[in-house]
Amino acid sequence: MKPSKELYSDQEDVWKKAKFYLSSMLTGLDLVQEAYVWASLAESKFGIYEKPYRDMIGSDIDLVIIVKEPCDLPKEWKFTKVEKSWFDLYHLGYFEYDGNKHQIDGLIVFPSKHDLNKMKKSLEGRSRQIL
């Protein structure tokens, strides 16, 4: 069970800075068809846990990236060996806010492999598009 989380007081500032950082990270990558932020950051529920959770101090960023195929993913993106019906999970790096590092989880969607209808249903009402 996740520990309680203290939310950052200015969720709109978090969103603006994270969106700029993530957009900059993806700009220029020809493989990106669409990109969304899903869950806590998109829902203004982003913050710091009262105690570490899965070796993390705070909320992670769930960045959903639908790729154009065929493509080669950047070598810095590390596959976590987690494969789901609508994404493969990669570690993309970290976003820092208010002195705290937040892990960026890349939910990479390959249209030829994944269920796009399931993806759309999961994102519905819980995401914000960035590209």
FENBELMO-V915021 format. One line per field, one symbol per residue. ss: DSSP state (@ for helix, = for strand, . for the rest). psi: psi as a letter, one per 40 degrees, with the letter a starting at -180 (. if undefined). burial: b if it has 24 or more other C-alpha atoms within 12 Angstrom, else e. Layout:
# FENBELMO-V915021
ss = ???
psi = ???
burial = ???
This chain:
# FENBELMO-V915021
ss = ....===...@@@@@@@@@@@@@@@@.....=======........=======..===..=======..........======....==========..===========.....@@@@@@@@...===..
psi = hhiihhiidgddddddddddddddddheheehdihihibdddeffhahidiihfeidaiihhhhhhihiiihihdehhheehhideihhiheaihhhfehhhihhhghhhdedigddddddddhefihhd.
burial = eeeeeeebeeeeebbeebbeebbebbeeeeebbbbbbbbbbbbbbbbbbeeeeeeebbbbbbbbbbbeeeeebeeeeeeeeeeeebbbbbbbbbbebeeeebbbbbbbbbbeeeeeeebeeebeeebbbbb
